[in-house]
Amino acid sequence: MPEPVPTMPNSLWAATAPPPPPTTALAGEAHCDVAVVGAGFTGLAAALHLAEAGIACTVLEAAEIGFGASGRNNGQVIPNLSRMDPDAIVAAVPQELGGAEKGEAFVGLVRDSASLVFDLIRKHGIAAEAVQNGWIQPAHRPSRMRLVENRVRQWGSRGAPVRLLSKSEVAGLAGSDSWEGGWENRSGGRINPLGYARGLAAAAARAGATLHTRSPVTRITREPSGWLLETPAGRLGADRVILATNAYTPPGLWPGLARTVVPVRSYQMATGVLSDNIRKSILPEGHALSDTRGDLFFYRFDADGRLVTGGGLVIPFGWEGRIRDRIRARIARVFPQVGEFTFDYVWWGHIGGTQDKLPHVYELAPGVLAWTGCNGRGVGLATALGRELAKACAGVPLREIAVPVETRLKRILGHEFRALGTAWHVLQNRRNDSRD
């Protein structure tokens, strides 16, 4: 008897996003130029760009469009990496993968990633509650202002629209005096992420891409004519393959790929609709906000005036009651003006974490590309990487796309204890926060 297909969580985004385009499961035999596994931001952006270039593309999704992190995250569009600043990104690229030149190209990709998201939303008329009024990162301790100043200097020198913010400026933009200053990137913003994923899927379908949901890939094999992807009810032949599954990579999809990423639970929640007076006192200019903590504080509003936030837990046991209590206390501390409130929605999804906090793009075999490691910056990053992977599948040499491409997987030591790894990740963040 076949296993039941997972369904979307009862999230704010599932309740408010427009419906996805109609899809069916793959059945029988089919062929395409490029097969994409995973209908999240990366896979859908790749499919859209391939279809627009006239390249026959088919997306295979195990569950539903945006089922993974793409449909479950907080919806902040942030044009940087969570733990790595430009100088460190450049220094991390070895000479054999392109060195400083490739590192700077990748920094440029990240710098422009939020603008790419909002450009696609505008171009294709995607209903995603998109607001590009900027993203701010406040410093949670005076010592973190050194980090903030460094980030402004490094991103500003590379053309990003950034500025340093004083304590009073952050208080005005955030609606709270809980922070010590910070910085802003005007290209960032916020979206309904599931609406964005569904809109990308609809745009890709209009451009000519084929999308199959409820079609988990059970086997990928090399055939004389190319690659063969098998699902429970069908077989898809393809010349090239993109594996766009990140934190939701099943162990059997490709040898060793799942061991390059640790799925870290991130809990999301949305309050009830707040009154206009309270709404106008918090993030009054419509910014998205996430601070400098490892176990970060993050906030944004949806289109109806719900405060959307969340956090992490060391262990998932009894998670819903515990995360409600934890984040309720956090909101009372940071935004006491909210007063009494309820959470209308609480849900969770996996973030794809890597050991070195960097994303990694791999050429797994000739014609097979993959990436893992959003590390909490998936909206813009995944979209931009989808475009680059599409370029590679359209014939652009790998050395010319704006990201280093590796052939050796960076497996995570002790990956079999990834549940403990998630607990370690949260504990380490809290410990680091207390030291700063």
N, C-alpha and C positions, 0 to 999 in steps of 0.2 A: 504494500500500500504506500503511495507516495507521501512524503512528508508535507505537512501543511505549509503554505507559503506565508512568511511573516507579513503582518499588516503594519501600517503606519501607526505611530504612537498618538495618543490623544493630546496633541500639542496645539498651541496657539496657531502655528502655521498651518497645520492640517485643517483647522477650523475656519481659517480666513483666506487661504490661497485659492485662486481660481482652479477649476478642475484641470487635470492633465489632458493632453491630446489622447484620443483613443489609440490603444495598442492591443496587440495579440501576442500570444506565446509563439515562439518559433516552432514550426511543424514541418516535417519533411526535409527536403534538400534545398539548399540555397547557396549562392555565391556572391561575393562582393570584392571590391578592391581592398578595403580596410575594415576589419572587424574590431569593434570597440567593446570591451567588457566593463560594464558599470555605467549606470545612467545618473551619475552625479555631475558636479560642475565640470570636472575635467573631461569626462567622456562626452558630455553633451556639447561643451564648447568645441572639442575636437571634431565631433560629428557635424556641427554647424559649419565650421570653417572648411572641412573637407567637402561637404555638399555644395557649399558656395563656390568651391573651386572645380566643381563638376566631377568629383571623385565619388564613386559608388561606395557608400558606407552603411554598415549595419551595426546597431547598438544592441547588445544582449545584456539585460538586467535581470538579476535573480529574483527580485521582488517587484517594487514599484519605482517609478521615476522619483528621484530625490529621496529614496528610502533611507540611505545612510546618513553620514554627517552633513551632507549637502542640504537635507531637508530638516535637520534637527538643531542646527547651531543657533547662536544668538543673532545672527544676521548683521554683524558689524563688518563693514568692508574696510580693512586695515591694510595700507600699503607699506608694510614692513614685515620683518620676521620677528617672532616673539622674543628670541634670546640672542640673536646675532645681528650686529650692526654692520654697515657697509664695509668698514676696514677689515673686520674679522671675516666677513663673507669672502672678500677678495683674497685674503691671506689663506683661506681654507682650500682654495682651488689649486691642486698641484699642477706643475708645469705640463705634465703629460696630458692633462685634461684641458689645457688652454691657459693656465696660469692667470696672471692679473688681468689680461685682456678679457678672458672669458668670465672672470669674476665680476668685472665692471659691467659686462653685458648682462649678467644675471641680476646685479644690483639695479640696473636700469629697468629690467623686466619687473622686478618687485616694486620699484618706485612708481611705475605706470599702471600697476595691476588694478588699483581701484578705479582709475579713469576708464580702463578697458571694460570693467563691469558695467559702469553707468552708461558708457557709450553703447554697449550692446543692448542695454535695456531701452535706451532712447531709440536706437536704430530699428529695433524689432517691435516696439510698442509693448514691451513686457509689463504686465500688471504685477508689480512686486513692491508696492509702497516705497519706492526708491526716494531717498532723501540724501543728497550729496552736499550737506552743510558742514562737513568736516568731522574729523575724529580727534579727540584729545586724550592724552595720557598724563594724568596728574602724578606727581611724586608723593608717595605715601610717607616719606620721612625726609628731613632736610638733607641727609646724606645722599639721597637718590637724585637730588638736583644736579649733581656732577654727571650722573648717567644721562639725565635729560639734556643738559648742555652739550654733552658729547654727541648725542643723537641729532640734535638740531644742527650742530656743526657738520657732522658727516653727511647727513641727508641733504642739508642745504647746499653743501659744496657740490652735490651731484644733481642739483636742479629741482629738488622736491619743494613743493610749496609749504614750507614749515616755518614756524615762529616759536620763540620762547615765550612762556606765559608766567607772569608773576603770581604770587599767592592770591592777590586780590582779583586778578583776571580769571584764574581758575575758579575762584569762588563765584564770580559772576556768571561764567559759562556753565558751571556745573550746578549751581544752586546749593552749594554746601561749602563750608569752610574746613572740611576734613583733610584737605591736602595742602602741600607746601609750595605749590607752583606746578609747572608742567610744560607741555609743549603741544602744538597743534599741527595737524597735516590737513590742509583744506581739501585735498582730493578724496579723503575718506568719507564714510557715511554709513548708511544703514538701509537694509532691505528686508522684505519678507523672503527668506532664503528658499523656502519650498515654492513660493510663487515664481521666484527667479528660475529655479531648476525646471519647473513645468513650462515656463515661458521659453527657455532655451530649447527644450524638447520640441515644443510646437514650432519654433523658428527653424530648427533643424529638419523637422518633417516637411515643412513648407518648401525648404530648399532642396528636398529630394532624399534626405536620409531615411533609412528604415529603422524603426524602433520596435524591439520585442521585449516585453516585460514578462515576469514569471517564467524566465528562461535561464536558470542557473547553468553556467558552464561546468560540466563535469569532467571534461578531458580536453586537452589541447595536444595535438600530435602534428609532426612534420610529415607531409605527404610529398610525392614527387612534384605535384602541381602547386604546392604552397602549404598553407596551414589549414588544419581541420579542427573546428571547435564543435564539440558535442554537447547537447542539452538533453533533458529527458525525452523530448519528443522530436528533436530535429538535429540536423547537421549543417554547419555553415562552413563553407570553404572561403578562404581569404588569402590574398597575397601578402598582406601585412596585418599586424595585430597591435592594438593598444590595450594594455591592462590598466584600468583606471579605477581600482578598488580600494587603495590606500588602507585605512584602518579596518575595513570590512573585507580584507583579502582572506578567502577561505584557505586553509592549510594545503589543500590539494590542487589549487589552481595552477601554480608553477613552483617547481622545487626551490625551496628556500626563500621565496618572496615574502611569505607571511612572517618570517622570522626577522625581517628588516624593520618591522614597525610594531610598537606596543600600543594596543587599543586602550586608551585612558578614558574612563567615564567622565563626561562633563554634564552636569545637571543644569537644566534651564527651567525658568518659571516666569509667569506673567501675572501681575496683579489684576484685580478688577479695574475697570475704567475709572481713572481718578477725576476729581472735579476740575473744572477749568482753572480755578485759582491755584490749586496745588500743582496742576500740570504746568502752568506758566512759571512756577517758581523753581522747577527742576529742568535742567538742560534746556533753557528757554529759547535757544537758537537752533535747537534740533540736532545737536551733536550726538554722536556715539562716543562712549567713554569707557576706557578700561585702563586701570592704573598700573603702577610699577611693581606691585606685589607679584610673587610667584603664584601664590594662591589668590589670584587677582580679584579685585572688585570691578564689576563691569555692569553698565547700565545703558539703556536706550529706550525710547518709546516706540510703540507701534502706531498705526494710523488712527486708532480709536482712542488713544490716551492711556493705554496700559503700560506700566513700567515693566520692562522685560530685563531680567537679570538671571543670576544663577551662581553656581559655585561648585566646589569639589568635596568629596568625602573620602576618608581613608579606606573604609570598607563599605560595601553596598548594603549590608544587612539592615533591614528596616529603613531603607533609604528615603522613602517619601516623607515620612514624619520628621526624620532627622534633618533633611535638607530644608524643609519648610521652616523648622525652628531656627536653624542656623542663619538662613537668609532673611527671615523676618527680623531677627536681632540686628543683622547687618544694616538693613534698610532703616531701622529705627535709629541706629547710630549715625548714619551718613545723612539721611533725609528725614529728620524728626518731624518736619512739617506734614508728612504723609498721614500721621496719626494712625487710627485704626484702619485696617485694610484686610482684604482676603486675596489669596492666590486662586485665580480662575483655572490656571493650567500649570502642571508640573510634568516634565518629561526629561529624558536623557538621551545622549548619543555618545559615540566614541570619537575622540580626537586621535589622530595618528601621530604618535611620538617616536622620535628617533634618538639614538644614544648621544649623538653630537649636536642635536637640536637643529639640524639642517635638513631640508628636503633633498632627496636623491632621485635622479633620473637614471634608469638603467636600459641598456640594450641587452636583453636577456638572451637573444639569439638573432641571427640575421632576419630583420623584418619584424621583430617583436620588441616593443618598448613598454616601459612601466615606470611608475614613480611612487614613492611613499614618503610620508613625513611632513604633514601640514603644520604640526606643532602649534595648533591653535590659530593659524592664520590662513584658513582654507579658502575663504570666499574669493578674494582677489588672486591669490597664488594659484589655486586650482584652475581657475578660469584661464589665466595667462599660460600655465603649463599646457593646458588643453590645446591652446592655439599653437604653441611651439611643437607639440607632438604631432599635430596635424600637418604642420609645415614639413616635418621630417618624413611623414608618410606620403606627402605630396612630391617628394623628390629633393628637398633641400638637404644638402649634406649635414650630417650630425654635427660636424665641427662648426657649422654656420648658424645653428639655432642658438638662442640666447640663454643657454643653460648648459653646464658641463654634463656629459653623458658618460656613465661608468659601465664597465662590463663585469666587474666583480661585485657581488652583492655584499653590502655591509650588514651582516647578520648580527643580531643583538645577543650578547652572551647571556646565558640563563633565561632565554626567551620562554622556555617551558614554564617558568614561574611568573608569567606576565600578570596574573592577578595580583601577586605580591609586588610586582613591578609597579602596578598602578598605585598601590598603597604607598610604596616607597616614593613615587613621584610626588604625591600630595604631601607626604610628611617632609620631604626635602624642601618643597616650596615653603611650607609653613616655618620650617627651621631657618631657612635663609631670610625670610621676612622678619623674623624676630632678631636677627643679627644686624640687619642694616641700620 
